[in-house]
Amino acid sequence: MADEKITYDIFPNGAGFYANCDGQHIGEITFVRVGSDKMIIDYTAVSEKYRSGAVGLNLVRCAADLARKQHRKVITLCPFATAMFSRYSEFDDVRFLHTR
């Protein structure tokens, strides 16, 4: 896996990101925009082969970066995204409710 190139692209409808490796879909994250200032991450999935890597975390980072660009706060309903937001302080600036 170390020499495989993973790319992250936004869905054509703008409601999520997908991860691809050598042309194969290996993961995705979806979200819903709420009003003009919030985003709800509701789903993250990564193919089993790639779960030990950083694909899931990078998908969460993609969503968080988009939230920053759009001046939105993020609500995490997806258990994986919630765990990443709890584990990494890099998401504190876009977290809707600070529970640290």
N, CA, C and O atoms as a printed pandas DataFrame, in Angstrom:
     atom_number atom_name residue_name chain_id  residue_number  x_coord  y_coord  z_coord
0              1         N          MET        A               1    0.810   -1.207    0.000
1              2        CA          MET        A               1    0.000    0.000    0.000
2              3         C          MET        A               1    0.847    1.263    0.000
3              4         O          MET        A               1    0.364    2.314   -0.420
4              5         N          ALA        A               2    2.080    1.198    0.451
5              6        CA          ALA        A               2    2.902    2.389    0.592
6              7         C          ALA        A               2    3.150    3.087   -0.734
7              8         O          ALA        A               2    3.285    4.310   -0.759
8              9         N          ASP        A               3    3.214    2.344   -1.844
9             10        CA          ASP        A               3    3.504    2.966   -3.123
10            11         C          ASP        A               3    2.257    3.283   -3.935
11            12         O          ASP        A               3    2.366    3.758   -5.066
12            13         N          GLU        A               4    1.075    3.032   -3.382
13            14        CA          GLU        A               4   -0.167    3.333   -4.071
14            15         C          GLU        A               4   -0.508    4.810   -3.911
15            16         O          GLU        A               4   -0.323    5.384   -2.838
16            17         N          LYS        A               5   -1.000    5.413   -4.973
17            18        CA          LYS        A               5   -1.383    6.826   -4.922
18            19         C          LYS        A               5   -2.877    6.933   -4.639
19            20         O          LYS        A               5   -3.710    6.445   -5.403
20            21         N          ILE        A               6   -3.189    7.571   -3.546
21            22        CA          ILE        A               6   -4.591    7.773   -3.156
22            23         C          ILE        A               6   -4.955    9.220   -3.426
23            24         O          ILE        A               6   -4.239   10.139   -3.026
24            25         N          THR        A               7   -6.073    9.413   -4.108
25            26        CA          THR        A               7   -6.559   10.761   -4.392
26            27         C          THR        A               7   -7.905   10.964   -3.702
27            28         O          THR        A               7   -8.651   10.016   -3.458
28            29         N          TYR        A               8   -8.185   12.202   -3.402
29            30        CA          TYR        A               8   -9.428   12.584   -2.720
30            31         C          TYR        A               8  -10.118   13.643   -3.569
31            32         O          TYR        A               8   -9.531   14.680   -3.878
32            33         N          ASP        A               9  -11.366   13.378   -3.945
33            34        CA          ASP        A               9  -12.103   14.287   -4.813
34            35         C          ASP        A               9  -13.497   14.512   -4.263
35            36         O          ASP        A               9  -14.086   13.638   -3.628
36            37         N          ILE        A              10  -14.011   15.705   -4.521
37            38        CA          ILE        A              10  -15.363   16.019   -4.067
38            39         C          ILE        A              10  -16.382   15.381   -5.012
39            40         O          ILE        A              10  -16.149   15.283   -6.216
40            41         N          PHE        A              11  -17.504   14.951   -4.456
41            42        CA          PHE        A              11  -18.592   14.402   -5.266
42            43         C          PHE        A              11  -19.039   15.468   -6.271
43            44         O          PHE        A              11  -18.937   16.661   -5.986
44            45         N          PRO        A              12  -19.525   15.057   -7.428
45            46        CA          PRO        A              12  -20.047   16.035   -8.394
46            47         C          PRO        A              12  -21.153   16.924   -7.808
47            48         O          PRO        A              12  -21.277   18.086   -8.194
48            49         N          ASN        A              13  -21.960   16.385   -6.878
49            50        CA          ASN        A              13  -23.028   17.186   -6.277
50            51         C          ASN        A              13  -22.547   17.996   -5.072
51            52         O          ASN        A              13  -23.328   18.742   -4.482
52            53         N          GLY        A              14  -21.265   17.858   -4.699
53            54        CA          GLY        A              14  -20.692   18.641   -3.613
54            55         C          GLY        A              14  -21.069   18.186   -2.220
55            56         O          GLY        A              14  -20.812   18.903   -1.253
56            57         N          ALA        A              15  -21.674   17.007   -2.086
57            58        CA          ALA        A              15  -22.164   16.551   -0.776
58            59         C          ALA        A              15  -21.265   15.490   -0.142
59            60         O          ALA        A              15  -21.720   14.709    0.694
60            61         N          GLY        A              16  -20.010   15.460   -0.533
61            62        CA          GLY        A              16  -19.097   14.494    0.057
62            63         C          GLY        A              16  -17.803   14.402   -0.727
63            64         O          GLY        A              16  -17.614   15.079   -1.737
64            65         N          PHE        A              17  -16.922   13.551   -0.241
65            66        CA          PHE        A              17  -15.646   13.297   -0.907
66            67         C          PHE        A              17  -15.485   11.799   -1.056
67            68         O          PHE        A              17  -16.020   11.026   -0.260
68            69         N          TYR        A              18  -14.754   11.394   -2.067
69            70        CA          TYR        A              18  -14.430    9.990   -2.215
70            71         C          TYR        A              18  -12.926    9.828   -2.352
71            72         O          TYR        A              18  -12.235   10.723   -2.839
72            73         N          ALA        A              19  -12.434    8.692   -1.922
73            74        CA          ALA        A              19  -11.025    8.340   -2.041
74            75         C          ALA        A              19  -10.891    7.277   -3.117
75            76         O          ALA        A              19  -11.664    6.320   -3.160
76            77         N          ASN        A              20   -9.913    7.450   -3.977
77            78        CA          ASN        A              20   -9.633    6.491   -5.038
78            79         C          ASN        A              20   -8.172    6.087   -4.982
79            80         O          ASN        A              20   -7.299    6.890   -4.654
80            81         N          CYS        A              21   -7.926    4.843   -5.305
81            82        CA          CYS        A              21   -6.563    4.338   -5.389
82            83         C          CYS        A              21   -6.449    3.548   -6.683
83            84         O          CYS        A              21   -7.140    2.549   -6.879
84            85         N          ASP        A              22   -5.580    4.003   -7.551
85            86        CA          ASP        A              22   -5.383    3.345   -8.846
86            87         C          ASP        A              22   -6.705    3.124   -9.575
87            88         O          ASP        A              22   -6.937    2.061  -10.150
88            89         N          GLY        A              23   -7.569    4.139   -9.546
89            90        CA          GLY        A              23   -8.840    4.076  -10.242
90            91         C          GLY        A              23   -9.947    3.322   -9.529
91            92         O          GLY        A              23  -11.050    3.190  -10.060
92            93         N          GLN        A              24   -9.666    2.829   -8.339
93            94        CA          GLN        A              24  -10.662    2.062   -7.589
94            95         C          GLN        A              24  -11.187    2.882   -6.412
95            96         O          GLN        A              24  -10.410    3.491   -5.675
96            97         N          HIS        A              25  -12.511    2.895   -6.241
97            98        CA          HIS        A              25  -13.155    3.595   -5.132
98            99         C          HIS        A              25  -12.839    2.848   -3.833
99           100         O          HIS        A              25  -13.175    1.672   -3.696
100          101         N          ILE        A              26  -12.191    3.530   -2.877
101          102        CA          ILE        A              26  -11.805    2.861   -1.625
102          103         C          ILE        A              26  -12.420    3.485   -0.383
103          104         O          ILE        A              26  -12.267    2.939    0.710
104          105         N          GLY        A              27  -13.112    4.615   -0.514
105          106        CA          GLY        A              27  -13.730    5.231    0.657
106          107         C          GLY        A              27  -14.520    6.466    0.293
107          108         O          GLY        A              27  -14.388    7.024   -0.797
108          109         N          GLU        A              28  -15.353    6.881    1.247
109          110        CA          GLU        A              28  -16.130    8.102    1.036
110          111         C          GLU        A              28  -16.592    8.678    2.362
111          112         O          GLU        A              28  -16.673    7.987    3.378
112          113         N          ILE        A              29  -16.891    9.965    2.315
113          114        CA          ILE        A              29  -17.488   10.661    3.444
114          115         C          ILE        A              29  -18.614   11.516    2.868
115          116         O          ILE        A              29  -18.464   12.115    1.803
116          117         N          THR        A              30  -19.734   11.569    3.574
117          118        CA          THR        A              30  -20.844   12.401    3.105
118          119         C          THR        A              30  -21.251   13.378    4.200
119          120         O          THR        A              30  -21.052   13.138    5.391
120          121         N          PHE        A              31  -21.823   14.479    3.755
121          122        CA          PHE        A              31  -22.264   15.510    4.692
122          123         C          PHE        A              31  -23.438   16.258    4.107
123          124         O          PHE        A              31  -23.703   16.206    2.906
124          125         N          VAL        A              32  -24.132   16.953    4.983
125          126        CA          VAL        A              32  -25.272   17.780    4.608
126          127         C          VAL        A              32  -24.998   19.182    5.127
127          128         O          VAL        A              32  -24.610   19.359    6.282
128          129         N          ARG        A              33  -25.197   20.153    4.293
129          130        CA          ARG        A              33  -25.054   21.548    4.730
130          131         C          ARG        A              33  -26.360   21.975    5.378
131          132         O          ARG        A              33  -27.445   21.697    4.866
132          133         N          VAL        A              34  -26.239   22.656    6.515
133          134        CA          VAL        A              34  -27.414   23.118    7.250
134          135         C          VAL        A              34  -27.312   24.637    7.363
135          136         O          VAL        A              34  -26.399   25.165    7.997
136          137         N          GLY        A              35  -28.247   25.316    6.751
137          138        CA          GLY        A              35  -28.190   26.770    6.752
138          139         C          GLY        A              35  -26.931   27.246    6.050
139          140         O          GLY        A              35  -26.390   26.552    5.189
140          141         N          SER        A              36  -26.477   28.411    6.414
141          142        CA          SER        A              36  -25.289   28.979    5.767
142          143         C          SER        A              36  -24.020   28.773    6.583
143          144         O          SER        A              36  -22.931   29.139    6.143
144          145         N          ASP        A              37  -24.160   28.178    7.794
145          146        CA          ASP        A              37  -22.980   28.144    8.659
146          147         C          ASP        A              37  -22.682   26.799    9.323
147          148         O          ASP        A              37  -21.817   26.730   10.196
148          149         N          LYS        A              38  -23.375   25.737    8.931
149          150        CA          LYS        A              38  -23.132   24.424    9.549
150          151         C          LYS        A              38  -23.064   23.324    8.497
151          152         O          LYS        A              38  -23.597   23.445    7.394
152          153         N          MET        A              39  -22.385   22.245    8.886
153          154        CA          MET        A              39  -22.274   21.049    8.060
154          155         C          MET        A              39  -22.391   19.854    8.992
155          156         O          MET        A              39  -21.785   19.837   10.063
156          157         N          ILE        A              40  -23.165   18.860    8.591
157          158        CA          ILE        A              40  -23.295   17.632    9.378
158          159         C          ILE        A              40  -22.607   16.504    8.611
159          160         O          ILE        A              40  -23.011   16.165    7.499
160          161         N          ILE        A              41  -21.564   15.927    9.212
161          162        CA          ILE        A              41  -20.948   14.739    8.628
162          163         C          ILE        A              41  -21.766   13.555    9.112
163          164         O          ILE        A              41  -21.867   13.302   10.313
164          165         N          ASP        A              42  -22.358   12.823    8.151
165          166        CA          ASP        A              42  -23.274   11.750    8.539
166          167         C          ASP        A              42  -22.796   10.348    8.175
167          168         O          ASP        A              42  -23.416    9.368    8.587
168          169         N          TYR        A              43  -21.712   10.230    7.417
169          170        CA          TYR        A              43  -21.300    8.890    6.990
170          171         C          TYR        A              43  -19.852    8.906    6.528
171          172         O          TYR        A              43  -19.432    9.802    5.795
172          173         N          THR        A              44  -19.096    7.910    6.962
173          174        CA          THR        A              44  -17.739    7.678    6.475
174          175         C          THR        A              44  -17.550    6.177    6.325
175          176         O          THR        A              44  -17.909    5.407    7.216
176          177         N          ALA        A              45  -16.992    5.770    5.209
177          178        CA          ALA        A              45  -16.713    4.350    4.986
178          179         C          ALA        A              45  -15.404    4.215    4.219
179          180         O          ALA        A              45  -15.098    5.015    3.335
180          181         N          VAL        A              46  -14.637    3.185    4.574
181          182        CA          VAL        A              46  -13.366    2.902    3.910
182          183         C          VAL        A              46  -13.291    1.392    3.682
183          184         O          VAL        A              46  -13.637    0.607    4.564
184          185         N          SER        A              47  -12.841    0.999    2.506
185          186        CA          SER        A              47  -12.663   -0.422    2.209
186          187         C          SER        A              47  -11.753   -1.058    3.249
187          188         O          SER        A              47  -10.795   -0.445    3.720
188          189         N          GLU        A              48  -12.067   -2.281    3.591
189          190        CA          GLU        A              48  -11.355   -2.971    4.667
190          191         C          GLU        A              48   -9.843   -2.960    4.478
191          192         O          GLU        A              48   -9.107   -2.784    5.449
192          193         N          LYS        A              49   -9.376   -3.138    3.284
193          194        CA          LYS        A              49   -7.934   -3.176    2.991
194          195         C          LYS        A              49   -7.227   -1.887    3.415
195          196         O          LYS        A              49   -6.037   -1.909    3.729
196          197         N          TYR        A              50   -7.949   -0.768    3.427
197          198        CA          TYR        A              50   -7.345    0.543    3.684
198          199         C          TYR        A              50   -7.670    1.109    5.068
199          200         O          TYR        A              50   -7.313    2.249    5.365
200          201         N          ARG        A              51   -8.331    0.341    5.903
201          202        CA          ARG        A              51   -8.747    0.857    7.216
202          203         C          ARG        A              51   -7.592    1.092    8.171
203          204         O          ARG        A              51   -7.714    1.906    9.087
204          205         N          SER        A              52   -6.479    0.405    7.985
205          206        CA          SER        A              52   -5.350    0.609    8.901
206          207         C          SER        A              52   -4.532    1.838    8.530
207          208         O          SER        A              52   -3.656    2.250    9.290
208          209         N          GLY        A              53   -4.802    2.418    7.388
209          210        CA          GLY        A              53   -4.098    3.618    6.960
210          211         C          GLY        A              53   -4.835    4.869    7.384
211          212         O          GLY        A              53   -5.674    4.845    8.284
212          213         N          ALA        A              54   -4.507    5.957    6.723
213          214        CA          ALA        A              54   -5.077    7.256    7.093
214          215         C          ALA        A              54   -6.187    7.698    6.149
215          216         O          ALA        A              54   -6.541    8.877    6.136
216          217         N          VAL        A              55   -6.743    6.789    5.362
217          218        CA          VAL        A              55   -7.764    7.175    4.381
218          219         C          VAL        A              55   -8.966    7.812    5.067
219          220         O          VAL        A              55   -9.417    8.878    4.649
220          221         N          GLY        A              56   -9.490    7.181    6.104
221          222        CA          GLY        A              56  -10.650    7.733    6.805
222          223         C          GLY        A              56  -10.358    9.101    7.396
223          224         O          GLY        A              56  -11.150   10.033    7.254
224          225         N          LEU        A              57   -9.211    9.213    8.062
225          226        CA          LEU        A              57   -8.809   10.500    8.648
226          227         C          LEU        A              57   -8.673   11.558    7.559
227          228         O          LEU        A              57   -9.104   12.695    7.751
228          229         N          ASN        A              58   -8.087   11.208    6.431
229          230        CA          ASN        A              58   -7.933   12.180    5.352
230          231         C          ASN        A              58   -9.272   12.597    4.757
231          232         O          ASN        A              58   -9.425   13.741    4.329
232          233         N          LEU        A              59  -10.236   11.695    4.723
233          234        CA          LEU        A              59  -11.575   12.076    4.276
234          235         C          LEU        A              59  -12.194   13.084    5.243
235          236         O          LEU        A              59  -12.825   14.050    4.812
236          237         N          VAL        A              60  -12.019   12.865    6.534
237          238        CA          VAL        A              60  -12.516   13.818    7.536
238          239         C          VAL        A              60  -11.805   15.159    7.348
239          240         O          VAL        A              60  -12.429   16.215    7.452
240          241         N          ARG        A              61  -10.513   15.114    7.075
241          242        CA          ARG        A              61   -9.759   16.355    6.830
242          243         C          ARG        A              61  -10.302   17.099    5.615
243          244         O          ARG        A              61  -10.402   18.325    5.635
244          245         N          CYS        A              62  -10.652   16.372    4.561
245          246        CA          CYS        A              62  -11.233   17.011    3.373
246          247         C          CYS        A              62  -12.508   17.762    3.730
247          248         O          CYS        A              62  -12.693   18.912    3.332
248          249         N          ALA        A              63  -13.387   17.105    4.482
249          250        CA          ALA        A              63  -14.644   17.747    4.882
250          251         C          ALA        A              63  -14.372   18.954    5.776
251          252         O          ALA        A              63  -15.012   19.995    5.622
252          253         N          ALA        A              64  -13.437   18.826    6.700
253          254        CA          ALA        A              64  -13.108   19.941    7.596
254          255         C          ALA        A              64  -12.514   21.110    6.814
255          256         O          ALA        A              64  -12.839   22.265    7.089
256          257         N          ASP        A              65  -11.654   20.825    5.851
257          258        CA          ASP        A              65  -11.079   21.895    5.026
258          259         C          ASP        A              65  -12.156   22.632    4.240
259          260         O          ASP        A              65  -12.119   23.857    4.119
260          261         N          LEU        A              66  -13.116   21.881    3.707
261          262        CA          LEU        A              66  -14.217   22.517    2.989
262          263         C          LEU        A              66  -15.041   23.385    3.945
263          264         O          LEU        A              66  -15.443   24.494    3.591
264          265         N          ALA        A              67  -15.289   22.881    5.148
265          266        CA          ALA        A              67  -16.022   23.671    6.147
266          267         C          ALA        A              67  -15.285   24.979    6.445
267          268         O          ALA        A              67  -15.911   26.031    6.573
268          269         N          ARG        A              68  -13.979   24.913    6.552
269          270        CA          ARG        A              68  -13.192   26.131    6.798
270          271         C          ARG        A              68  -13.360   27.130    5.653
271          272         O          ARG        A              68  -13.587   28.319    5.878
272          273         N          LYS        A              69  -13.247   26.632    4.435
273          274        CA          LYS        A              69  -13.368   27.510    3.260
274          275         C          LYS        A              69  -14.750   28.140    3.183
275          276         O          LYS        A              69  -14.891   29.275    2.727
276          277         N          GLN        A              70  -15.764   27.416    3.622
277          278        CA          GLN        A              70  -17.143   27.914    3.557
278          279         C          GLN        A              70  -17.592   28.576    4.865
279          280         O          GLN        A              70  -18.759   28.940    5.008
280          281         N          HIS        A              71  -16.664   28.730    5.816
281          282        CA          HIS        A              71  -16.959   29.363    7.110
282          283         C          HIS        A              71  -18.117   28.666    7.821
283          284         O          HIS        A              71  -19.062   29.306    8.282
284          285         N          ARG        A              72  -18.017   27.332    7.899
285          286        CA          ARG        A              72  -19.036   26.515    8.550
286          287         C          ARG        A              72  -18.461   25.818    9.770
287          288         O          ARG        A              72  -17.257   25.576    9.853
288          289         N          LYS        A              73  -19.325   25.502   10.705
289          290        CA          LYS        A              73  -18.979   24.646   11.833
290          291         C          LYS        A              73  -19.508   23.255   11.528
291          292         O          LYS        A              73  -20.498   23.102   10.811
292          293         N          VAL        A              74  -18.849   22.244   12.072
293          294        CA          VAL        A              74  -19.176   20.857   11.753
294          295         C          VAL        A              74  -19.821   20.155   12.937
295          296         O          VAL        A              74  -19.350   20.241   14.071
296          297         N          ILE        A              75  -20.901   19.465   12.643
297          298        CA          ILE        A              75  -21.562   18.574   13.596
298          299         C          ILE        A              75  -21.286   17.161   13.089
299          300         O          ILE        A              75  -21.524   16.867   11.918
300          301         N          THR        A              76  -20.790   16.294   13.951
301          302        CA          THR        A              76  -20.473   14.936   13.524
302          303         C          THR        A              76  -21.524   13.964   14.062
303          304         O          THR        A              76  -21.651   13.776   15.272
304          305         N          LEU        A              77  -22.260   13.362   13.157
305          306        CA          LEU        A              77  -23.196   12.296   13.520
306          307         C          LEU        A              77  -22.592   10.929   13.215
307          308         O          LEU        A              77  -22.989    9.925   13.806
308          309         N          CYS        A              78  -21.651   10.892   12.311
309          310        CA          CYS        A              78  -20.947    9.661   11.965
310          311         C          CYS        A              78  -20.001    9.290   13.107
311          312         O          CYS        A              78  -19.196   10.123   13.524
312          313         N          PRO        A              79  -20.077    8.068   13.619
313          314        CA          PRO        A              79  -19.213    7.669   14.737
314          315         C          PRO        A              79  -17.716    7.804   14.439
315          316         O          PRO        A              79  -16.945    8.193   15.317
316          317         N          PHE        A              80  -17.305    7.489   13.221
317          318        CA          PHE        A              80  -15.882    7.610   12.888
318          319         C          PHE        A              80  -15.444    9.072   12.919
319          320         O          PHE        A              80  -14.423    9.400   13.524
320          321         N          ALA        A              81  -16.206    9.946   12.272
321          322        CA          ALA        A              81  -15.857   11.367   12.263
322          323         C          ALA        A              81  -15.863   11.931   13.685
323          324         O          ALA        A              81  -15.009   12.746   14.032
324          325         N          THR        A              82  -16.820   11.502   14.503
325          326        CA          THR        A              82  -16.868   11.947   15.896
326          327         C          THR        A              82  -15.589   11.539   16.623
327          328         O          THR        A              82  -15.019   12.329   17.375
328          329         N          ALA        A              83  -15.142   10.311   16.398
329          330        CA          ALA        A              83  -13.905    9.838   17.038
330          331         C          ALA        A              83  -12.708   10.648   16.577
331          332         O          ALA        A              83  -11.847   10.985   17.390
332          333         N          MET        A              84  -12.631   10.968   15.296
333          334        CA          MET        A              84  -11.497   11.752   14.787
334          335         C          MET        A              84  -11.529   13.171   15.346
335          336         O          MET        A              84  -10.486   13.727   15.691
336          337         N          PHE        A              85  -12.714   13.756   15.436
337          338        CA          PHE        A              85  -12.834   15.106   16.000
338          339         C          PHE        A              85  -12.439   15.103   17.477
339          340         O          PHE        A              85  -11.890   16.090   17.967
340          341         N          SER        A              86  -12.706   14.023   18.185
341          342        CA          SER        A              86  -12.333   13.921   19.597
342          343         C          SER        A              86  -10.836   13.682   19.768
343          344         O          SER        A              86  -10.227   14.169   20.720
344          345         N          ARG        A              87  -10.254   12.934   18.842
345          346        CA          ARG        A              87   -8.845   12.533   18.958
346          347         C          ARG        A              87   -7.867   13.613   18.518
347          348         O          ARG        A              87   -6.780   13.719   19.085
348          349         N          TYR        A              88   -8.226   14.419   17.519
349          350        CA          TYR        A              88   -7.285   15.367   16.916
350          351         C          TYR        A              88   -7.735   16.810   17.121
351          352         O          TYR        A              88   -8.840   17.190   16.736
352          353         N          SER        A              89   -6.872   17.596   17.724
353          354        CA          SER        A              89   -7.187   19.004   17.996
354          355         C          SER        A              89   -7.214   19.849   16.727
355          356         O          SER        A              89   -7.698   20.980   16.756
356          357         N          GLU        A              90   -6.709   19.328   15.622
357          358        CA          GLU        A              90   -6.712   20.089   14.369
358          359         C          GLU        A              90   -8.131   20.438   13.910
359          360         O          GLU        A              90   -8.315   21.309   13.059
360          361         N          PHE        A              91   -9.133   19.753   14.477
361          362        CA          PHE        A              91  -10.519   20.011   14.085
362          363         C          PHE        A              91  -11.236   20.975   15.041
363          364         O          PHE        A              91  -12.400   21.309   14.818
364          365         N          ASP        A              92  -10.562   21.418   16.084
365          366        CA          ASP        A              92  -11.210   22.266   17.089
366          367         C          ASP        A              92  -11.809   23.538   16.493
367          368         O          ASP        A              92  -12.853   24.001   16.952
368          369         N          ASP        A              93  -11.161   24.107   15.479
369          370        CA          ASP        A              93  -11.649   25.368   14.917
370          371         C          ASP        A              93  -12.957   25.224   14.147
371          372         O          ASP        A              93  -13.672   26.208   13.961
372          373         N          VAL        A              94  -13.282   24.010   13.695
373          374        CA          VAL        A              94  -14.537   23.827   12.952
374          375         C          VAL        A              94  -15.578   23.030   13.730
375          376         O          VAL        A              94  -16.692   22.826   13.247
376          377         N          ARG        A              95  -15.225   22.586   14.916
377          378        CA          ARG        A              95  -16.156   21.807   15.748
378          379         C          ARG        A              95  -17.298   22.719   16.203
379          380         O          ARG        A              95  -17.055   23.810   16.720
380          381         N          PHE        A              96  -18.534   22.275   16.011
381          382        CA          PHE        A              96  -19.695   23.076   16.417
382          383         C          PHE        A              96  -19.786   23.201   17.922
383          384         O          PHE        A              96  -19.957   24.304   18.442
384          385         N          LEU        A              97  -19.675   22.097   18.626
385          386        CA          LEU        A              97  -19.702   22.120   20.083
386          387         C          LEU        A              97  -18.358   21.637   20.605
387          388         O          LEU        A              97  -17.915   20.541   20.262
388          389         N          HIS        A              98  -17.721   22.429   21.413
389          390        CA          HIS        A              98  -16.432   22.038   21.978
390          391         C          HIS        A              98  -16.670   21.243   23.251
391          392         O          HIS        A              98  -17.252   21.751   24.210
392          393         N          THR        A              99  -16.222   20.007   23.256
393          394        CA          THR        A              99  -16.432   19.147   24.420
394          395         C          THR        A              99  -15.116   18.730   25.061
395          396         O          THR        A              99  -15.106   17.848   25.919
396          397         N          ARG        A             100  -14.042   19.325   24.676
397          398        CA          ARG        A             100  -12.733   18.990   25.250
398          399         C          ARG        A             100  -12.605   19.592   26.635
399          400         O          ARG        A             100  -11.575   19.425   27.288
